[in-house]
Every structure is written in C-alpha cells, then in structure tokens.
Amino acid sequence: MDIKQKIKMQGFTISEVASKMPNGNGGLGISQPSLSAIINGNPTVNKLKDIADIIGLTLSELVSEDDGMNMIAACPHCGKPITIKTTIE
C-alpha cells in the first residue's frame, strides 16, 4: 500500500492533506512531518479513514494493493486514478 502515491494520484500533496487532517485540539491541521510519520509508521484505521476522506477515496481503495491484474494510472488532465482491468482468456 503506497499511501503517498495514492495521495499524489488524487491530485493532493502531503502538505495539503496535513492541513485538512483533524488535530488533537478539535480543529484541522497537523504538520507535514507529523502526517509523514503517521503514513510511514503504523497508522490507525481512524487516521487512514481521515486521509481517505480528504482525498476522495474509500478506506478500502486507499489500502488496496494492485493484484497484478489491474494497472493503475493517473488521468493526465485531472490526476485522478484510472484503473484498467485485464482478463486472461
């Protein structure tokens, strides 16, 4: 699961997502290094859900791995992910 790549594919930067993350004071905004530490560490389901909501994915889309049967690309116009499903006949 490459969360940073999925954030980028959705057209966001780590800093933009960090600015929209809930903080401990009941407001919004954490530092970019804090978000990177969350992503690179052992994020909780709640933190993953927050990230997914911010970038417009479901939690399962955020944490899913490419199974080798799907290729994921980014739209050159909007940056949103494009999934191309293939089948073997």
N, CA, C and O atoms as CSV, one atom per row, in Angstrom:
chain,resi,resn,atom,element,x,y,z
A,1,MET,N,N,0.852,-1.164,0.000
A,1,MET,CA,C,0.000,0.000,0.000
A,1,MET,C,C,0.895,1.223,0.000
A,1,MET,O,O,1.656,1.433,0.944
A,2,ASP,N,N,0.815,2.026,-1.039
A,2,ASP,CA,C,1.613,3.244,-1.131
A,2,ASP,C,C,0.679,4.442,-0.985
A,2,ASP,O,O,0.163,4.974,-1.968
A,3,ILE,N,N,0.479,4.849,0.254
A,3,ILE,CA,C,-0.469,5.917,0.550
A,3,ILE,C,C,-0.009,7.230,-0.066
A,3,ILE,O,O,-0.824,7.985,-0.596
A,4,LYS,N,N,1.279,7.506,-0.001
A,4,LYS,CA,C,1.783,8.764,-0.575
A,4,LYS,C,C,1.508,8.824,-2.072
A,4,LYS,O,O,1.145,9.879,-2.592
A,5,GLN,N,N,1.676,7.711,-2.765
A,5,GLN,CA,C,1.404,7.666,-4.200
A,5,GLN,C,C,-0.089,7.879,-4.472
A,5,GLN,O,O,-0.458,8.574,-5.418
A,6,LYS,N,N,-0.934,7.283,-3.647
A,6,LYS,CA,C,-2.377,7.461,-3.846
A,6,LYS,C,C,-2.796,8.900,-3.569
A,6,LYS,O,O,-3.686,9.426,-4.236
A,7,ILE,N,N,-2.165,9.533,-2.597
A,7,ILE,CA,C,-2.439,10.954,-2.333
A,7,ILE,C,C,-2.086,11.773,-3.571
A,7,ILE,O,O,-2.864,12.624,-4.003
A,8,LYS,N,N,-0.913,11.512,-4.138
A,8,LYS,CA,C,-0.464,12.231,-5.334
A,8,LYS,C,C,-1.385,11.959,-6.523
A,8,LYS,O,O,-1.724,12.874,-7.272
A,9,MET,N,N,-1.788,10.693,-6.692
A,9,MET,CA,C,-2.670,10.342,-7.808
A,9,MET,C,C,-4.023,11.043,-7.709
A,9,MET,O,O,-4.677,11.292,-8.722
A,10,GLN,N,N,-4.432,11.354,-6.499
A,10,GLN,CA,C,-5.704,12.052,-6.302
A,10,GLN,C,C,-5.550,13.566,-6.466
A,10,GLN,O,O,-6.526,14.305,-6.341
A,11,GLY,N,N,-4.334,14.026,-6.744
A,11,GLY,CA,C,-4.111,15.442,-7.002
A,11,GLY,C,C,-3.795,16.272,-5.770
A,11,GLY,O,O,-3.928,17.495,-5.796
A,12,PHE,N,N,-3.377,15.620,-4.691
A,12,PHE,CA,C,-3.048,16.318,-3.448
A,12,PHE,C,C,-1.562,16.186,-3.152
A,12,PHE,O,O,-0.886,15.293,-3.663
A,13,THR,N,N,-1.067,17.099,-2.313
A,13,THR,CA,C,0.274,16.962,-1.758
A,13,THR,C,C,0.127,16.530,-0.304
A,13,THR,O,O,-0.951,16.638,0.281
A,14,ILE,N,N,1.216,16.042,0.267
A,14,ILE,CA,C,1.203,15.658,1.680
A,14,ILE,C,C,0.852,16.877,2.536
A,14,ILE,O,O,0.099,16.764,3.503
A,15,SER,N,N,1.395,18.032,2.180
A,15,SER,CA,C,1.116,19.258,2.942
A,15,SER,C,C,-0.357,19.635,2.895
A,15,SER,O,O,-0.919,20.068,3.901
A,16,GLU,N,N,-0.992,19.474,1.728
A,16,GLU,CA,C,-2.424,19.797,1.610
A,16,GLU,C,C,-3.263,18.868,2.478
A,16,GLU,O,O,-4.191,19.310,3.156
A,17,VAL,N,N,-2.938,17.595,2.455
A,17,VAL,CA,C,-3.683,16.635,3.275
A,17,VAL,C,C,-3.447,16.933,4.752
A,17,VAL,O,O,-4.382,16.901,5.552
A,18,ALA,N,N,-2.197,17.220,5.115
A,18,ALA,CA,C,-1.873,17.528,6.514
A,18,ALA,C,C,-2.685,18.715,7.016
A,18,ALA,O,O,-3.135,18.718,8.162
A,19,SER,N,N,-2.873,19.714,6.174
A,19,SER,CA,C,-3.615,20.911,6.592
A,19,SER,C,C,-5.097,20.633,6.830
A,19,SER,O,O,-5.785,21.419,7.482
A,20,LYS,N,N,-5.591,19.499,6.294
A,20,LYS,CA,C,-7.005,19.142,6.445
A,20,LYS,C,C,-7.249,18.020,7.456
A,20,LYS,O,O,-8.393,17.650,7.722
A,21,MET,N,N,-6.167,17.488,8.013
A,21,MET,CA,C,-6.289,16.391,8.994
A,21,MET,C,C,-6.794,16.925,10.328
A,21,MET,O,O,-6.388,18.005,10.757
A,22,PRO,N,N,-7.682,16.174,10.991
A,22,PRO,CA,C,-8.119,16.577,12.333
A,22,PRO,C,C,-6.921,16.564,13.292
A,22,PRO,O,O,-6.062,15.685,13.226
A,23,ASN,N,N,-6.888,17.561,14.183
A,23,ASN,CA,C,-5.807,17.583,15.172
A,23,ASN,C,C,-6.368,17.338,16.565
A,23,ASN,O,O,-7.583,17.245,16.741
A,24,GLY,N,N,-5.516,17.238,17.522
A,24,GLY,CA,C,-5.920,16.928,18.890
A,24,GLY,C,C,-6.689,18.021,19.591
A,24,GLY,O,O,-7.250,17.791,20.663
A,25,ASN,N,N,-6.730,19.218,19.005
A,25,ASN,CA,C,-7.433,20.346,19.609
A,25,ASN,C,C,-8.865,20.497,19.107
A,25,ASN,O,O,-9.533,21.481,19.426
A,26,GLY,N,N,-9.334,19.546,18.336
A,26,GLY,CA,C,-10.689,19.623,17.789
A,26,GLY,C,C,-10.778,20.437,16.514
A,26,GLY,O,O,-11.870,20.653,15.989
A,27,GLY,N,N,-9.645,20.887,16.015
A,27,GLY,CA,C,-9.612,21.664,14.774
A,27,GLY,C,C,-9.001,20.855,13.652
A,27,GLY,O,O,-8.928,19.627,13.702
A,28,LEU,N,N,-8.565,21.582,12.637
A,28,LEU,CA,C,-7.946,20.939,11.483
A,28,LEU,C,C,-6.514,21.415,11.344
A,28,LEU,O,O,-6.183,22.553,11.674
A,29,GLY,N,N,-5.672,20.524,10.849
A,29,GLY,CA,C,-4.310,20.868,10.521
A,29,GLY,C,C,-3.280,20.254,11.440
A,29,GLY,O,O,-3.256,20.506,12.644
A,30,ILE,N,N,-2.422,19.436,10.833
A,30,ILE,CA,C,-1.245,18.912,11.524
A,30,ILE,C,C,-0.056,19.243,10.625
A,30,ILE,O,O,-0.243,19.632,9.472
A,31,SER,N,N,1.142,19.095,11.132
A,31,SER,CA,C,2.320,19.406,10.327
A,31,SER,C,C,2.554,18.310,9.284
A,31,SER,O,O,2.127,17.167,9.450
A,32,GLN,N,N,3.236,18.687,8.221
A,32,GLN,CA,C,3.565,17.729,7.172
A,32,GLN,C,C,4.451,16.606,7.725
A,32,GLN,O,O,4.230,15.441,7.395
A,33,PRO,N,N,5.448,16.931,8.561
A,33,PRO,CA,C,6.232,15.827,9.141
A,33,PRO,C,C,5.394,14.881,10.006
A,33,PRO,O,O,5.660,13.679,10.041
A,34,SER,N,N,4.390,15.409,10.699
A,34,SER,CA,C,3.518,14.551,11.506
A,34,SER,C,C,2.733,13.582,10.625
A,34,SER,O,O,2.613,12.400,10.945
A,35,LEU,N,N,2.200,14.093,9.511
A,35,LEU,CA,C,1.459,13.221,8.607
A,35,LEU,C,C,2.386,12.179,7.991
A,35,LEU,O,O,2.011,11.013,7.874
A,36,SER,N,N,3.587,12.585,7.599
A,36,SER,CA,C,4.545,11.623,7.050
A,36,SER,C,C,4.867,10.534,8.067
A,36,SER,O,O,4.980,9.361,7.711
A,37,ALA,N,N,5.015,10.921,9.337
A,37,ALA,CA,C,5.293,9.934,10.386
A,37,ALA,C,C,4.123,8.969,10.545
A,37,ALA,O,O,4.329,7.774,10.755
A,38,ILE,N,N,2.905,9.477,10.447
A,38,ILE,CA,C,1.719,8.618,10.534
A,38,ILE,C,C,1.721,7.614,9.383
A,38,ILE,O,O,1.532,6.415,9.589
A,39,ILE,N,N,1.938,8.122,8.171
A,39,ILE,CA,C,1.906,7.264,6.981
A,39,ILE,C,C,3.025,6.236,7.008
A,39,ILE,O,O,2.810,5.070,6.675
A,40,ASN,N,N,4.218,6.663,7.403
A,40,ASN,CA,C,5.380,5.763,7.389
A,40,ASN,C,C,5.433,4.835,8.596
A,40,ASN,O,O,6.177,3.854,8.601
A,41,GLY,N,N,4.649,5.147,9.612
A,41,GLY,CA,C,4.642,4.326,10.818
A,41,GLY,C,C,3.571,3.259,10.747
A,41,GLY,O,O,3.463,2.537,9.756
A,42,ASN,N,N,2.790,3.164,11.789
A,42,ASN,CA,C,1.719,2.181,11.872
A,42,ASN,C,C,0.408,2.940,12.068
A,42,ASN,O,O,-0.081,3.046,13.193
A,43,PRO,N,N,-0.175,3.477,10.967
A,43,PRO,CA,C,-1.354,4.324,11.121
A,43,PRO,C,C,-2.569,3.556,11.634
A,43,PRO,O,O,-2.762,2.383,11.315
A,44,THR,N,N,-3.378,4.239,12.432
A,44,THR,CA,C,-4.621,3.642,12.909
A,44,THR,C,C,-5.648,3.656,11.784
A,44,THR,O,O,-5.503,4.385,10.802
A,45,VAL,N,N,-6.667,2.856,11.937
A,45,VAL,CA,C,-7.753,2.835,10.954
A,45,VAL,C,C,-8.406,4.214,10.878
A,45,VAL,O,O,-8.776,4.667,9.795
A,46,ASN,N,N,-8.549,4.878,12.019
A,46,ASN,CA,C,-9.165,6.211,12.019
A,46,ASN,C,C,-8.342,7.213,11.213
A,46,ASN,O,O,-8.904,8.017,10.470
A,47,LYS,N,N,-7.015,7.173,11.352
A,47,LYS,CA,C,-6.146,8.080,10.587
A,47,LYS,C,C,-6.221,7.760,9.097
A,47,LYS,O,O,-6.265,8.667,8.265
A,48,LEU,N,N,-6.235,6.473,8.761
A,48,LEU,CA,C,-6.367,6.083,7.360
A,48,LEU,C,C,-7.700,6.545,6.792
A,48,LEU,O,O,-7.768,6.999,5.650
A,49,LYS,N,N,-8.757,6.429,7.583
A,49,LYS,CA,C,-10.088,6.886,7.146
A,49,LYS,C,C,-10.081,8.391,6.918
A,49,LYS,O,O,-10.658,8.872,5.942
A,50,ASP,N,N,-9.426,9.146,7.816
A,50,ASP,CA,C,-9.325,10.600,7.636
A,50,ASP,C,C,-8.633,10.935,6.319
A,50,ASP,O,O,-9.101,11.788,5.566
A,51,ILE,N,N,-7.521,10.263,6.045
A,51,ILE,CA,C,-6.781,10.504,4.804
A,51,ILE,C,C,-7.650,10.162,3.596
A,51,ILE,O,O,-7.729,10.938,2.644
A,52,ALA,N,N,-8.299,9.005,3.635
A,52,ALA,CA,C,-9.152,8.575,2.525
A,52,ALA,C,C,-10.270,9.590,2.272
A,52,ALA,O,O,-10.540,9.942,1.124
A,53,ASP,N,N,-10.915,10.056,3.332
A,53,ASP,CA,C,-11.999,11.039,3.183
A,53,ASP,C,C,-11.490,12.324,2.544
A,53,ASP,O,O,-12.151,12.896,1.678
A,54,ILE,N,N,-10.323,12.774,2.968
A,54,ILE,CA,C,-9.770,14.024,2.457
A,54,ILE,C,C,-9.470,13.929,0.966
A,54,ILE,O,O,-9.735,14.873,0.222
A,55,ILE,N,N,-8.922,12.799,0.522
A,55,ILE,CA,C,-8.521,12.691,-0.886
A,55,ILE,C,C,-9.599,12.074,-1.773
A,55,ILE,O,O,-9.392,11.900,-2.974
A,56,GLY,N,N,-10.744,11.744,-1.186
A,56,GLY,CA,C,-11.868,11.277,-2.002
A,56,GLY,C,C,-11.841,9.815,-2.366
A,56,GLY,O,O,-12.352,9.429,-3.417
A,57,LEU,N,N,-11.250,8.989,-1.512
A,57,LEU,CA,C,-11.259,7.547,-1.720
A,57,LEU,C,C,-11.975,6.880,-0.556
A,57,LEU,O,O,-12.150,7.474,0.507
A,58,THR,N,N,-12.383,5.646,-0.772
A,58,THR,CA,C,-12.872,4.858,0.347
A,58,THR,C,C,-11.646,4.304,1.074
A,58,THR,O,O,-10.544,4.285,0.526
A,59,LEU,N,N,-11.848,3.863,2.290
A,59,LEU,CA,C,-10.752,3.274,3.044
A,59,LEU,C,C,-10.181,2.068,2.309
A,59,LEU,O,O,-8.964,1.893,2.259
A,60,SER,N,N,-11.052,1.234,1.738
A,60,SER,CA,C,-10.566,0.044,1.029
A,60,SER,C,C,-9.767,0.423,-0.217
A,60,SER,O,O,-8.797,-0.256,-0.552
A,61,GLU,N,N,-10.159,1.496,-0.908
A,61,GLU,CA,C,-9.380,1.945,-2.063
A,61,GLU,C,C,-7.999,2.451,-1.632
A,61,GLU,O,O,-7.001,2.225,-2.316
A,62,LEU,N,N,-7.962,3.134,-0.494
A,62,LEU,CA,C,-6.690,3.680,-0.010
A,62,LEU,C,C,-5.701,2.572,0.340
A,62,LEU,O,O,-4.513,2.689,0.041
A,63,VAL,N,N,-6.175,1.509,0.964
A,63,VAL,CA,C,-5.259,0.473,1.452
A,63,VAL,C,C,-5.126,-0.723,0.517
A,63,VAL,O,O,-4.367,-1.645,0.814
A,64,SER,N,N,-5.841,-0.731,-0.600
A,64,SER,CA,C,-5.777,-1.878,-1.501
A,64,SER,C,C,-4.441,-1.908,-2.225
A,64,SER,O,O,-3.823,-0.878,-2.493
A,65,GLU,N,N,-4.027,-3.105,-2.525
A,65,GLU,CA,C,-2.811,-3.336,-3.301
A,65,GLU,C,C,-3.221,-3.729,-4.711
A,65,GLU,O,O,-4.278,-4.326,-4.917
A,66,ASP,N,N,-2.391,-3.396,-5.662
A,66,ASP,CA,C,-2.614,-3.847,-7.032
A,66,ASP,C,C,-2.390,-5.357,-7.053
A,66,ASP,O,O,-1.348,-5.843,-6.614
A,67,ASP,N,N,-3.362,-6.087,-7.560
A,67,ASP,CA,C,-3.263,-7.547,-7.528
A,67,ASP,C,C,-2.560,-8.133,-8.746
A,67,ASP,O,O,-2.543,-9.351,-8.923
A,68,GLY,N,N,-1.985,-7.287,-9.579
A,68,GLY,CA,C,-1.306,-7.763,-10.768
A,68,GLY,C,C,-2.231,-7.887,-11.961
A,68,GLY,O,O,-1.763,-8.026,-13.091
A,69,MET,N,N,-3.525,-7.840,-11.734
A,69,MET,CA,C,-4.491,-7.932,-12.826
A,69,MET,C,C,-5.024,-6.553,-13.211
A,69,MET,O,O,-5.712,-6.412,-14.222
A,70,ASN,N,N,-4.715,-5.564,-12.430
A,70,ASN,CA,C,-5.175,-4.214,-12.702
A,70,ASN,C,C,-3.970,-3.291,-12.795
A,70,ASN,O,O,-3.018,-3.418,-12.025
A,71,MET,N,N,-4.019,-2.377,-13.728
A,71,MET,CA,C,-2.988,-1.362,-13.824
A,71,MET,C,C,-3.614,-0.050,-13.383
A,71,MET,O,O,-4.740,0.267,-13.768
A,72,ILE,N,N,-2.898,0.699,-12.590
A,72,ILE,CA,C,-3.426,1.973,-12.127
A,72,ILE,C,C,-2.594,3.084,-12.737
A,72,ILE,O,O,-1.367,3.084,-12.634
A,73,ALA,N,N,-3.264,4.022,-13.369
A,73,ALA,CA,C,-2.605,5.175,-13.973
A,73,ALA,C,C,-3.337,6.425,-13.516
A,73,ALA,O,O,-4.430,6.345,-12.955
A,74,ALA,N,N,-2.735,7.566,-13.755
A,74,ALA,CA,C,-3.369,8.829,-13.398
A,74,ALA,C,C,-3.838,9.528,-14.663
A,74,ALA,O,O,-3.150,9.513,-15.684
A,75,CYS,N,N,-5.002,10.134,-14.589
A,75,CYS,CA,C,-5.524,10.915,-15.700
A,75,CYS,C,C,-4.588,12.105,-15.937
A,75,CYS,O,O,-4.255,12.818,-14.990
A,76,PRO,N,N,-4.164,12.328,-17.168
A,76,PRO,CA,C,-3.245,13.440,-17.412
A,76,PRO,C,C,-3.889,14.815,-17.240
A,76,PRO,O,O,-3.189,15.823,-17.139
A,77,HIS,N,N,-5.214,14.855,-17.208
A,77,HIS,CA,C,-5.914,16.136,-17.076
A,77,HIS,C,C,-6.226,16.495,-15.630
A,77,HIS,O,O,-5.994,17.627,-15.205
A,78,CYS,N,N,-6.755,15.530,-14.869
A,78,CYS,CA,C,-7.184,15.843,-13.503
A,78,CYS,C,C,-6.361,15.144,-12.431
A,78,CYS,O,O,-6.464,15.496,-11.256
A,79,GLY,N,N,-5.546,14.160,-12.809
A,79,GLY,CA,C,-4.719,13.454,-11.847
A,79,GLY,C,C,-5.425,12.338,-11.095
A,79,GLY,O,O,-4.797,11.648,-10.293
A,80,LYS,N,N,-6.719,12.145,-11.336
A,80,LYS,CA,C,-7.467,11.082,-10.657
A,80,LYS,C,C,-7.029,9.726,-11.210
A,80,LYS,O,O,-6.631,9.620,-12.370
A,81,PRO,N,N,-7.106,8.692,-10.369
A,81,PRO,CA,C,-6.653,7.380,-10.819
A,81,PRO,C,C,-7.578,6.766,-11.862
A,81,PRO,O,O,-8.798,6.926,-11.817
A,82,ILE,N,N,-6.964,6.066,-12.790
A,82,ILE,CA,C,-7.680,5.303,-13.805
A,82,ILE,C,C,-7.267,3.852,-13.613
A,82,ILE,O,O,-6.079,3.534,-13.661
A,83,THR,N,N,-8.231,2.973,-13.397
A,83,THR,CA,C,-7.922,1.558,-13.250
A,83,THR,C,C,-8.302,0.839,-14.537
A,83,THR,O,O,-9.426,0.959,-15.025
A,84,ILE,N,N,-7.361,0.104,-15.067
A,84,ILE,CA,C,-7.597,-0.670,-16.275
A,84,ILE,C,C,-7.573,-2.136,-15.864
A,84,ILE,O,O,-6.538,-2.648,-15.438
A,85,LYS,N,N,-8.699,-2.804,-15.991
A,85,LYS,CA,C,-8.789,-4.204,-15.599
A,85,LYS,C,C,-8.543,-5.085,-16.809
A,85,LYS,O,O,-9.063,-4.842,-17.898
A,86,THR,N,N,-7.738,-6.115,-16.590
A,86,THR,CA,C,-7.443,-7.044,-17.660
A,86,THR,C,C,-7.918,-8.433,-17.278
A,86,THR,O,O,-8.034,-8.756,-16.095
A,87,THR,N,N,-8.189,-9.243,-18.271
A,87,THR,CA,C,-8.573,-10.620,-18.019
A,87,THR,C,C,-7.703,-11.533,-18.872
A,87,THR,O,O,-7.217,-11.138,-19.932
A,88,ILE,N,N,-7.521,-12.730,-18.404
A,88,ILE,CA,C,-6.762,-13.714,-19.147
A,88,ILE,C,C,-7.751,-14.734,-19.684
A,88,ILE,O,O,-8.524,-15.326,-18.931
A,89,GLU,N,N,-7.715,-14.929,-20.984
A,89,GLU,CA,C,-8.638,-15.883,-21.610
A,89,GLU,C,C,-7.894,-17.073,-22.121
A,89,GLU,O,O,-8.501,-17.986,-22.681
